[in-house]
Amino acid sequence: MNEYLNSLNFPCPSGEEEKRLAEQLESVLAEDYQGNMFRMLGKYQRILSDNRQLNLWEGIFEKLSILFMCGRNAVLDGPMIGVSLAIRDSDYFRSTARLFGRDRSAIAALEMMATCWNETFANTGIWMGKTFEPVSREVAASRTENDPETLKQYSPSTTRGGRNFFRHPPDANLLQSLGLPVLTNLWRLISRPLDCAAAGFLGELLPENLEKEKNIPYTMTGGLFLAQPGISVVPEMKGKGVYQLNYRWPALEPVYPMTRLVDELVQIADGVYLGQLVMATCHYSLGAFRATVPGLTQSRWEIGEPYSPGQATVDYGYQNNGFFLMIDPLFARAAYDDEAFPDLRPRSGESGYRELGYDQPSTGSSTVVLSGIRRVRAESPESPEEILNWQGNDALRRKFTTFCLEPSPREDGDVRELLRDGESILQMLARIQKEIAAQSRLDDSLRHFESLNRLFRSGIAPGVSKGMFQGQGKGFNVRFDAPERRLWYGQEEPCRGFDYYHGATLNLHLGFGDTLRQGIEEKLESSSIFPSGLACLLANDLRGPNVLDAVWASIGRFIFPWAGKSFERISGRKLSMLLDESSDLADRYPERVAELRNHPASWPHYDLVKKNRDRFWTEEGPYARYLRSGSWDSGMTEEDKAIWNREAEDSWVFGNNIQDSRILAADEGMRMLDMNYSPPIPSIQQLADAGPSPFVRQGYIFLGVADRESILPTNNHRGIKKRVFQFHYRYPMIGGPTPIGFCLDELVEIAEGLFLGQLIYATVLQKPFHSSVDPAEYKYQLFGYFLLLDNAWERHRQAIGFDINRP
């Protein structure tokens, strides 16, 4: 316990209940506190703002309730940074639920308000806090219609007039961009006051408070309330003393839902106040209707019941509707820390950015991000002029013209002959792309792709070194350890060894045609009616236009927001879960399986869960023996855990496909389609923003594995298998929208920092995936080629205008 948190701060009816509350508080602090209140609360917020962690929310709400009950009654003064922790639904069927021994009804337990908030504004920092300003007795009387209880409690040292702070969300989608303009009109927000002479404010603007406000980045203010010490109106608080913020007074002109709102605050640490949102569930107004009617002096009518606390018989049905924080701006750096609430951190050009030193090198934990970005820039010093004139730069000339090659299984000869004088390797690929597009325009045959096939067979497969993606030479683009920790299935994990590469598409091909023709040829070969003659005709006829490539060139590249791939270290725990094909997956990972079931786009993966349950396959996969003892969290032996840790260290990485800002127009749809879709954590977003082509979303997760034999016959020859790096999307617990669940890509490096990838899909769609099945049975086919590029190659790509995403 600290000096602010004590079970004695709550009016327990009995000593036994006080003892129980003390034990609960001690348990919370022992499990989560670890000496830093900001980080503990930041962890809570990350759970409550993640709809995938819904199963953990009730436990966090209970912990916050314990902290609130044990918090010390205190008066707030001046501006405060605001943190929205969670919003809860009002439970209109609570009394009925309690008849069945439950605290909340099934409808309220869906937490629709929280789910919608998390999908829209939770991590945008649109609400930035409140201020508590001195208010005169006359103003308090006029705004409360001379309420006797309010005036009885009035004191110049404790009664405050307040207002809220708001700012524009960063990189807002359509809905988010409407947020502040809509609030400005509905709640009659006004611009931030810059000096004490600003008019139109409820409380007194003090110079010292305006100075403190400089640490809070906000632009608009409003949403008035009157604050003073009081007794909690929530029945479960049993008369606990709180600092109460009342928005409901009609003379404050509240707009719904503020007509229902009473906030309550207690202090839980030095400079930290925990608040609960309290909403009336009955006897409330929906707002005021204003109109001028000739002959009537009244111009304002309440829609519903106006707030009138003097009527002692009125039961407003107050309930807790969530939690928030108020933080003294003196603790702004700690509040904006990467492991606390980095979404609230001032951005360049906002108030607080310069005042708090974010424009300068510093030594706080958040500077890990900034220093990481500076390292990236130092490693990519090329100016646009140098990139355009790369032939005059010795380092760039070597990089852009030197291949990374090994002998091809098919003895393809020296592919360096494909490079012409004065060309970079990327310019060579741009030329080959045009040649293939012209040749396959009316004949979608893989023989036109032979230049790329040769390059791929001669490239060197990247590897995994100490759990990190590793190429030739330097071997990485922006290798980075993020300061934040992220949740994975109920446990926090660090983001380590993060790297990413930009993406470009070469040529596409309809692989289904190859499987169809293969089937026809097999039937002809087994036929006795002129098989050789018919086979010869089929071998020489045209296969029709390359529709995929034409659509991509004319439309696809301008609207499809794929921007590349990212890689990071994976824990043995996470790897064992994503490769698990056990028969009891629903018991081992109930929340993950529920996500598969609740995302219709992932039903092919969910179907694999059910087929594993029904033991559809008779053979076990190659990793099954290391999962027989149980999942990592339940029963797995230490020996098996050691094997999974070794696999993660030596062979596997966790990956995401990354998307640029064009995805934002379809953001809500993608969240529904792709269960793994999300914005990058703040430090990685800053890392991306520092690069030549920023990305804003990650999704379509995969497992990358090194040193595998290629599954395409065209890459192998006479028993010699091409070694490649593979991207696995097909395991049941990976999830992801159709058709990504039929994909298994392969990658090689053809120049330092430049990778050539094969886009490969199964063409026997009706055959469910299992790792024990011979890949040949899925008839994987090549559907095209793509590139992954480091920052220098990406700048070169932009300079030559190759596969750019604008007409």
C-alpha positions, 0 to 999 in steps of 0.5 A, spaced: 500 500 500 502 507 498 499 513 502 494 514 498 491 507 497 488 504 503 482 499 505 480 504 510 478 509 505 472 505 504 466 505 509 466 497 509 460 495 513 464 490 517 471 488 519 471 482 515 469 486 509 475 491 510 479 485 511 477 482 505 478 489 501 485 490 504 487 483 501 484 484 495 488 491 494 494 487 496 493 482 491 492 487 486 499 491 488 503 485 488 501 482 482 501 488 477 504 494 481 512 493 480 513 500 483 510 504 477 503 506 477 503 509 470 506 502 467 501 498 471 495 503 469 498 503 462 498 495 461 490 495 464 489 500 458 492 496 453 488 490 455 481 494 455 482 497 449 483 491 445 477 487 443 481 481 442 482 481 450 475 481 452 475 475 456 480 479 461 476 485 461 472 483 467 478 482 471 481 489 470 474 492 471 474 489 478 482 491 479 480 498 478 474 498 482 478 495 488 483 501 487 477 506 486 474 504 493 481 504 496 483 511 493 483 517 498 478 523 497 482 529 494 481 535 491 483 537 484 486 543 482 488 546 475 489 542 468 490 535 468 492 530 463 486 525 461 486 518 460 480 514 458 481 507 460 474 504 458 467 505 457 462 500 459 454 499 457 449 501 462 445 495 464 438 496 464 437 489 466 441 489 472 436 487 477 433 482 473 440 479 472 441 479 480 435 475 481 440 469 477 446 471 482 449 475 476 452 482 477 451 484 470 446 482 465 448 478 458 446 484 454 451 489 458 456 483 458 457 484 451 460 491 452 458 494 445 460 501 447 467 499 449 467 495 443 465 501 438 470 505 442 476 501 441 474 500 434 474 508 433 477 513 438 480 509 444 487 510 441 487 516 438 487 521 444 481 525 442 480 527 449 486 529 453 483 531 459 480 537 464 481 543 468 479 545 474 478 552 475 476 557 481 469 559 480 465 564 484 459 563 489 455 567 484 457 563 478 456 556 482 449 559 484 447 561 477 449 554 474 445 550 479 439 554 480 441 556 487 441 549 489 441 549 497 446 543 498 451 545 493 451 552 496 452 549 503 458 545 500 461 551 496 468 553 498 473 557 494 478 552 496 474 546 493 469 548 489 471 548 481 468 550 475 471 545 469 471 544 462 474 538 458 480 538 453 480 535 446 484 535 440 484 532 433 486 524 432 493 523 428 492 520 421 484 520 422 480 515 418 473 518 415 470 517 422 475 519 426 476 526 422 469 527 423 469 526 431 472 533 433 468 537 428 461 534 430 463 535 438 465 542 436 458 543 434 454 539 438 458 541 445 459 548 443 466 547 444 471 553 443 478 554 442 483 553 447 485 560 451 492 563 450 491 568 456 487 570 462 483 575 458 480 570 454 472 570 455 467 565 455 469 560 460 466 558 467 472 558 471 477 563 472 483 563 468 489 563 472 496 564 469 499 558 473 494 554 470 495 556 463 502 555 464 501 548 466 496 547 460 502 547 456 504 540 457 497 538 454 496 538 447 489 540 446 486 545 441 478 545 443 475 545 450 468 545 452 463 540 456 462 544 462 461 541 469 461 544 476 466 540 481 466 539 489 467 534 494 461 530 495 458 523 497 458 517 491 452 517 488 453 509 486 450 505 491 456 500 491 460 505 493 456 505 500 457 513 501 464 513 500 467 520 499 469 523 492 471 529 488 464 529 484 464 532 477 456 534 475 455 535 468 447 535 469 445 542 471 441 545 466 444 551 466 451 548 464 447 547 458 449 539 457 448 535 451 446 528 451 450 524 454 452 529 459 445 530 461 446 523 465 453 524 467 456 525 474 464 523 474 467 521 481 475 522 483 479 519 488 487 519 488 491 513 488 498 515 487 502 522 487 499 526 481 494 520 479 487 520 480 482 515 478 475 517 476 469 513 474 464 515 469 457 515 472 451 515 468 443 516 470 439 510 467 433 513 469 429 520 470 434 524 465 434 529 459 436 527 452 438 535 451 434 541 450 430 544 444 431 551 443 426 555 439 423 562 439 416 562 439 412 569 438 408 570 445 412 566 449 418 568 454 421 561 454 425 559 449 428 552 452 425 546 453 428 539 456 427 533 452 425 528 458 426 530 465 430 535 467 435 534 473 433 536 479 436 533 485 432 537 490 427 532 489 429 527 494 424 521 492 428 521 485 432 515 484 436 516 478 439 509 477 446 511 477 451 506 475 459 505 473 460 506 466 467 506 466 474 508 468 478 514 467 485 517 469 487 525 471 494 526 471 498 532 474 501 535 468 508 535 472 508 528 471 507 529 463 513 525 461 512 519 465 504 519 463 507 519 455 512 514 456 512 508 451 509 503 457 504 508 459 500 512 455 504 514 448 498 515 444 497 522 448 504 524 447 505 531 444 506 531 436 510 535 432 507 542 432 503 541 438 503 544 445 508 540 449 512 537 444 517 543 445 516 544 452 517 537 454 523 536 450 521 531 444 524 536 439 531 534 442 535 528 444 533 525 451 534 520 456 527 517 457 525 511 455 521 514 450 527 516 447 529 509 445 524 510 439 527 517 437 534 514 437 532 508 434 529 512 428 536 516 428 540 510 427 535 508 421 536 515 418 544 514 419 544 508 416 540 510 410 544 517 408 542 517 401 539 524 399 534 524 393 540 526 388 545 521 390 539 516 389 538 519 382 545 519 380 547 512 384 552 511 378 557 516 381 556 513 388 561 508 389 557 504 395 550 505 391 553 503 385 556 496 388 549 495 392 545 496 386 549 492 381 552 486 385 548 480 385 547 475 391 547 468 387 548 461 388 548 455 383 541 453 381 538 446 381 537 447 374 544 449 372 541 456 369 547 459 367 550 466 369 544 470 370 548 476 371 548 476 363 540 479 364 543 485 367 545 490 361 550 496 361 548 502 365 542 498 369 541 497 376 538 490 378 532 494 380 532 497 373 533 490 370 527 488 373 523 493 371 525 492 364 523 484 365 516 486 368 514 490 361 517 484 357 513 479 361 507 483 361 507 484 353 509 477 352 503 474 356 498 479 354 495 474 350 498 468 352 498 467 360 504 461 360 509 461 365 514 460 359 514 467 359 516 468 366 523 464 365 527 470 366 524 471 373 524 463 374 532 463 373 533 469 378 529 465 383 533 459 382 539 462 383 538 467 389 540 465 396 535 464 401 535 469 407 536 465 414 534 466 421 539 468 426 538 469 434 531 469 432 531 475 427 530 475 419 537 475 416 540 477 409 546 477 406 551 483 408 549 487 413 543 482 413 537 487 415 534 494 414 532 497 420 533 492 426 529 495 432 527 493 439 521 496 441 520 499 448 513 497 448 510 490 451 504 487 447 499 482 449 499 475 446 494 471 449 493 474 456 501 475 457 505 481 455 511 480 450 517 484 448 517 486 441 524 484 439 528 484 433 523 488 429 525 489 421 521 491 415 522 491 408 518 495 402 514 491 397 513 491 390 509 487 385 512 484 378 508 480 374 502 476 376 499 469 373 493 465 374 496 459 377 489 455 377 490 454 369 496 450 370 493 445 375 487 445 370 491 443 364 495 438 368 489 434 369 487 434 362 494 432 360 494 426 365 487 424 362 490 424 355 496 420 357 492 415 360 487 415 354 488 410 347 485 415 342 491 419 339 494 421 346 501 424 343 498 428 338 493 431 342 498 433 348 502 436 342 496 441 340 495 442 348 503 444 349 503 449 343 496 452 344 495 459 347 492 459 354 488 466 353 490 473 356 493 474 362 488 477 366 491 478 373 497 481 370 493 486 366 488 488 372 494 489 376 497 493 372 491 498 370 487 498 376 490 493 382 497 497 384 493 504 385 488 501 389 491 495 393 495 498 399 500 492 400 506 495 402 511 490 404 512 485 410 515 486 417 519 480 421 520 480 428 522 475 434 517 470 436 517 466 443 517 459 443 510 460 447 507 463 441 510 459 436 508 452 439 501 455 439 501 457 432 503 451 429 499 447 434 494 442 430 492 438 436 485 435 437 483 439 443 485 446 440 478 449 442 480 447 449 487 449 449 486 456 446 478 457 447 479 465 446 483 464 439 478 459 437 472 463 438 476 469 434 476 464 428 469 462 429 467 470 430 470 472 424 467 469 418 473 470 413 477 466 418 472 460 417 477 456 413 482 456 419 476 454 424 474 448 419 481 446 420 480 446 428 474 442 427 477 437 423 483 436 427 478 435 433 474 430 429 481 426 427 480 427 420 487 426 418 491 419 420 498 422 420 501 426 425 504 433 423 512 434 424 511 438 431 505 434 434 510 430 438 512 436 442 505 438 443 503 431 446 504 434 453 500 440 453 500 447 451 505 452 453 500 454 458 497 448 460 502 441 461 507 442 456 514 439 459 520 443 460 523 439 455 518 440 450 519 448 451 526 448 450 525 445 443 520 450 442 525 456 444 530 453 440 526 452 434 524 460 435 531 462 436 534 458 430 528 457 424 522 461 425 520 469 425 513 472 426 511 476 420 506 481 418 504 484 411 504 491 412 499 496 408 500 504 407 495 509 408 490 507 402 488 502 407 484 507 412 478 508 407 477 500 408 479 500 416 473 498 419 472 493 414 479 490 414 478 490 422 472 485 421 475 481 416 482 480 418 482 478 426 489 480 426 489 487 423 491 492 427 495 499 427 503 499 429 505 500 436 507 507 437 514 506 436 514 502 430 509 507 427 515 512 428 520 508 425 515 507 419 514 514 419 522 515 418 522 511 412 521 512 405 514 509 404 511 509 411 506 504 413 500 505 418 497 498 419 499 490 420 495 484 418 495 478 414 500 475 419 504 469 417 510 465 420 517 465 416 521 459 416 528 459 414 532 453 410 526 449 407 525 445 400 521 449 395 514 446 394 514 448 387 517 443 382 519 448 377 525 450 382 527 443 383 531 438 378 533 431 379 533 430 386 536 437 387 531 441 392 532 449 392 533 452 399 528 457 400 525 462 406 517 460 406 511 464 409 506 460 412 499 462 412 495 455 413 496 453 420 489 453 423 491 458 429 494 463 425 487 465 422 486 471 417 481 472 411 480 468 405 484 467 400 490 468 405 489 461 408 491 457 401 498 461 401 505 459 402 510 464 399 517 463 398 523 468 398 530 468 396 535 474 396 538 476 389 542 483 391 543 485 398 537 488 401 533 486 395 529 479 395 525 476 390 519 472 392 514 467 389 506 468 390 504 461 391 497 458 392 494 451 393 489 450 387 486 444 390 481 448 395 477 443 397 483 439 400 484 441 407 491 443 410 495 439 415 502 439 415 502 431 415 500 431 408 505 431 402 505 439 399 504 435 392 497 433 394 495 441 394 498 442 387 501 449 389 502 453 383 506 460 382 501 466 381 506 471 380 513 474 383 514 480 388 519 484 391 521 486 398 526 492 398 530 495 404 530 503 404 535 504 399 532 500 394 525 503 396 528 510 394 531 507 388 524 504 386 521 511 387 526 515 383 525 510 377 518 510 378 517 502 378 510 499 381 508 506 384 501 506 387 499 512 383 497 513 375 
